[in-house]
Amino acid sequence: MLENHKNRFVMKFLDSNEFSNGLMDRFFFKVLGAVSLMLLPAFHLSADNSDSLMVVRPVNSFYSIEAGSSHLTDTYLTPVKYSGWHIGFDYERNQSMKFSPEKWVMQMRFGLGFDKAVIASGSQSMLNGQLNFTWSMMRRWRFAHGISAAVGGSALLRAGCLYRDRGGNNPASAKASLMVGLTGYVCWNGLVGSVPVTLRYQPFLPVTGAFFAPDYGELYYEIYLGNHSGLAHCGWWGNYFALDNLVTADFRFGSTTLRVGYSGSIYSTDINHTVTNIITHAAVVGVGGEWISVSPGKKLSDAARSISATY
């Protein structure tokens, strides 16, 4: 009897604990719900603040064609100077850097060029094809009256070939270089009448790197057979000088921008008793604009701040 009484007492105690635990559970969930309701506006404000601080970095890109004159000299092929015409295609991409969009901008340029030149008598011609790729990062400063400027470094890759239609044993001269250098720009944003316009001047100046050049009179067949010594050279202004100048005016008509301008290029090497000069002057016409890339499912807030790399 005593044991049964003890068991009934324990069961009653457990039932009371279950009851109290149920009360505690209900009390806990009520408190949690109340706290959630109190914090919901705070979370909502936090989300709004993050949207308002969202930085958008639009991409400014251009596709351009250029046409003008060319002047070619390569003593590996012939000491005679050739003059003729030049055409080219260029792609340019600008965007503010992610880590400091107000102060740093990135630029990528890709270009293809083709030249055909003849000697003064017109009896011989020389062809030139060039591929250029440049990646630059620049520190930007903004001033009053729509003026801004930037200075930075570039990595430049150039590859191409000169071909002379009457070259004998050496009809072609290959060109290749990988350089690091300086670049920068000065631009002005304003209005011409009611049309927004951006005027910009930007040079590209390689400083040092490596470039390919065979010895004077060395056949490419000899290189093919294994004579690889003395082909790569350290480039500096004493044996390798190049300068690209770009002057543009960008007229913005809504979401489309029309570009007109001038492109001038100097490429000169003096190594292994061989001199190469490639000089071009060209008018530039292009079309481009700004666009924003947004991840699927991510809504862009109206309060997001846009930082352009150019405007």
C-alpha positions in Angstrom: 0.0 0.0 0.0 2.8 2.4 0.8 4.5 1.6 -2.5 1.3 2.3 -4.5 0.7 5.5 -2.6 4.3 6.6 -3.5 3.8 5.7 -7.1 0.6 7.8 -7.3 2.4 10.7 -5.7 5.2 10.5 -8.3 2.7 10.3 -11.2 0.9 13.4 -9.9 4.1 15.2 -9.6 5.1 14.4 -13.1 1.7 15.5 -14.4 2.1 18.8 -12.6 5.6 19.2 -14.3 4.1 18.4 -17.7 1.5 21.0 -17.0 4.0 23.6 -15.9 6.2 22.7 -18.9 3.3 23.3 -21.2 2.7 26.7 -19.6 6.4 27.5 -20.0 6.4 26.5 -23.6 3.3 28.6 -24.3 4.8 31.5 -22.4 8.1 31.1 -24.3 6.5 31.1 -27.8 4.3 34.1 -26.8 7.4 36.1 -25.7 9.2 35.0 -28.9 6.3 36.2 -31.0 6.2 39.5 -29.3 9.9 40.0 -29.7 9.6 39.1 -33.4 6.9 41.6 -33.9 8.9 44.3 -32.2 12.0 43.5 -34.3 10.3 43.2 -37.6 10.2 47.0 -38.3 13.9 47.1 -37.4 14.7 44.4 -39.8 12.7 46.2 -42.5 14.5 49.4 -41.9 17.8 47.6 -42.0 16.9 46.1 -45.4 15.9 49.5 -46.7 19.2 50.9 -45.5 21.2 48.2 -47.2 19.3 48.9 -50.5 19.9 52.6 -50.1 23.6 51.9 -49.7 23.7 49.5 -52.7 26.4 50.6 -55.1 25.8 49.9 -58.8 28.8 50.0 -61.2 27.5 50.3 -64.7 29.7 49.1 -67.6 30.6 51.7 -70.2 31.5 50.0 -73.5 32.2 51.0 -77.0 32.7 49.4 -80.4 34.6 51.6 -82.8 36.1 51.5 -86.3 39.0 53.6 -87.5 40.4 54.5 -90.9 43.4 56.6 -91.9 47.0 56.4 -93.0 50.0 54.2 -92.2 53.8 54.4 -92.6 55.8 51.2 -92.3 59.5 50.5 -92.1 61.2 47.2 -91.2 64.9 46.8 -92.1 64.6 43.1 -91.5 62.6 43.0 -94.7 63.9 46.2 -96.5 65.3 49.6 -95.7 62.7 51.3 -97.9 59.8 53.2 -96.3 56.2 52.2 -97.2 53.1 54.4 -96.9 49.5 53.6 -97.4 46.2 53.2 -95.6 45.1 51.8 -92.2 41.8 50.4 -90.9 41.0 49.0 -87.5 38.4 47.7 -85.1 38.4 48.5 -81.3 36.4 47.4 -78.3 36.7 49.4 -75.0 35.2 48.5 -71.6 35.3 50.8 -68.6 33.9 50.1 -65.1 34.5 51.4 -61.6 36.4 49.0 -59.4 34.5 47.1 -56.7 36.8 47.8 -53.8 36.7 51.6 -54.2 34.4 52.6 -57.0 34.6 56.4 -56.3 38.4 56.4 -56.7 39.5 53.5 -58.9 38.4 52.5 -62.4 39.3 49.6 -64.7 39.6 49.7 -68.4 40.0 46.9 -71.0 40.8 47.6 -74.7 41.0 45.1 -77.6 42.0 46.2 -81.1 42.6 44.7 -84.5 44.5 46.7 -87.1 45.4 46.1 -90.8 47.6 48.2 -93.0 48.5 48.1 -96.7 51.4 50.4 -97.8 53.5 50.8 -101.0 56.8 52.3 -101.9 56.9 55.6 -103.7 57.0 54.0 -107.2 54.0 51.8 -106.3 55.8 48.6 -107.6 56.0 46.9 -104.2 53.6 46.6 -101.3 53.8 45.7 -97.6 51.0 44.3 -95.4 50.7 44.6 -91.7 48.3 42.9 -89.3 48.3 43.7 -85.5 46.4 42.6 -82.5 46.5 44.6 -79.3 45.1 43.9 -75.8 45.4 46.4 -72.9 44.2 46.1 -69.3 44.5 49.2 -67.1 43.7 50.3 -63.5 43.6 54.0 -62.8 43.2 56.3 -59.7 40.6 58.9 -60.5 40.1 62.4 -59.3 37.0 64.5 -59.8 37.2 68.3 -60.0 34.8 71.2 -60.5 33.0 72.0 -63.7 32.7 68.4 -64.9 36.5 67.9 -65.2 38.1 64.6 -64.1 41.5 63.0 -64.5 43.0 59.6 -63.8 46.5 58.1 -63.7 47.5 54.4 -63.5 49.3 51.4 -64.9 48.6 49.1 -67.8 49.6 45.7 -69.1 49.9 45.6 -72.9 50.0 42.6 -75.2 50.9 43.1 -78.9 51.2 40.6 -81.6 51.3 40.9 -85.4 53.2 40.4 -88.6 54.6 42.5 -91.5 54.6 40.9 -94.9 56.4 42.1 -98.0 55.1 40.7 -101.3 58.6 40.5 -102.8 60.6 39.5 -99.8 62.8 36.7 -101.1 64.0 34.4 -98.3 62.6 36.7 -95.6 59.1 37.7 -96.7 57.6 38.2 -93.2 58.6 39.8 -89.9 56.8 38.7 -86.8 56.1 41.1 -83.9 55.2 40.2 -80.3 55.6 42.0 -77.0 54.3 41.9 -73.4 54.9 45.2 -71.7 53.8 47.2 -68.6 53.4 50.9 -68.8 51.5 54.1 -67.9 48.2 55.4 -68.9 45.7 58.1 -67.7 43.1 60.4 -69.0 41.7 63.9 -68.8 38.0 64.3 -69.6 35.3 66.9 -69.4 31.6 66.2 -69.1 29.2 69.0 -70.2 26.6 70.0 -72.7 26.8 71.0 -76.4 23.5 72.6 -76.9 21.1 70.2 -75.1 23.2 67.1 -75.8 25.5 65.7 -73.0 29.0 65.2 -74.2 32.2 63.8 -72.8 35.6 65.0 -74.2 38.6 62.8 -73.3 42.3 62.5 -74.1 44.1 59.3 -73.1 47.6 58.1 -73.9 49.2 54.7 -73.5 52.9 54.5 -72.9 54.7 51.2 -72.4 57.7 51.4 -70.0 59.3 48.0 -69.8 58.7 44.3 -70.6 59.8 41.7 -73.1 59.6 41.6 -76.9 60.5 39.2 -79.7 63.1 40.1 -82.3 65.3 37.8 -84.4 68.8 38.7 -85.4 69.4 40.6 -88.6 69.1 38.2 -91.5 68.2 35.2 -89.3 65.7 33.0 -91.1 62.5 31.8 -89.4 63.4 28.4 -90.7 66.5 28.5 -88.6 64.3 29.3 -85.6 62.1 26.4 -86.5 65.1 24.1 -86.5 65.9 25.1 -82.9 68.0 28.3 -83.0 66.1 30.0 -80.1 68.9 32.0 -78.6 68.7 35.8 -78.6 65.0 36.0 -79.6 63.6 37.6 -76.4 64.8 41.0 -75.3 64.1 43.3 -72.4 62.3 46.3 -73.7 62.9 49.9 -72.5 62.8 53.3 -74.1 66.2 52.8 -75.6 65.2 49.9 -77.8 61.4 49.8 -77.6 59.2 52.8 -77.8 55.4 52.9 -78.3 52.8 55.5 -77.8 49.1 55.4 -78.4 47.0 58.6 -78.3 43.2 58.6 -78.2 41.1 61.8 -78.4 37.4 61.2 -78.4 34.1 63.1 -78.1 31.1 61.0 -76.8 27.7 62.4 -77.6 24.9 60.8 -75.5 21.5 60.4 -77.1 19.4 58.7 -74.5 20.8 55.2 -73.9 23.0 55.3 -77.0 26.3 57.2 -77.3 28.0 58.2 -80.5 31.8 58.5 -80.5 34.0 60.4 -82.9 37.7 61.1 -82.5 41.3 60.6 -83.5 43.6 57.7 -82.9 47.4 57.9 -83.4 49.9 55.1 -82.8 53.7 54.9 -82.8 55.5 51.6 -82.5 59.3 51.6 -82.9 62.0 49.1 -82.0 65.8 49.1 -82.6 67.5 45.8 -81.8 69.9 43.4 -83.4 70.8 46.0 -86.1 67.1 45.9 -87.2 64.8 48.9 -87.0 61.0 48.8 -87.2 58.7 51.8 -87.3 54.9 51.5 -87.6 53.0 54.8 -87.5 49.3 55.3 -88.0 46.9 58.2 -87.9 43.2 57.5 -88.1 39.7 59.0 -87.6 37.5 57.1 -85.1 33.7 56.5 -85.3 31.9 54.3 -82.7 28.8 53.5 -80.8 28.3 52.5 -77.2 26.6 53.1 -74.0 26.2 52.1 -70.3 24.5 48.9 -69.1 24.0 47.3 -65.7 24.3 43.6 -65.0 21.9 42.3 -62.3 21.9 38.8 -61.0 18.7 36.8 -61.7 16.2 37.1 -58.9 17.9 40.2 -57.4 15.8 43.3 -57.4 17.5 46.6 -57.9 16.4 49.2 -55.5 15.4 52.7 -56.7 17.7 54.1 -54.0 20.8 52.3 -55.3 23.7 54.6 -56.0 25.2 54.4 -59.5 29.0 55.2 -59.9 30.0 55.6 -63.6 33.6 55.0 -64.7 33.4 57.8 -67.2 30.5 60.2 -66.6 
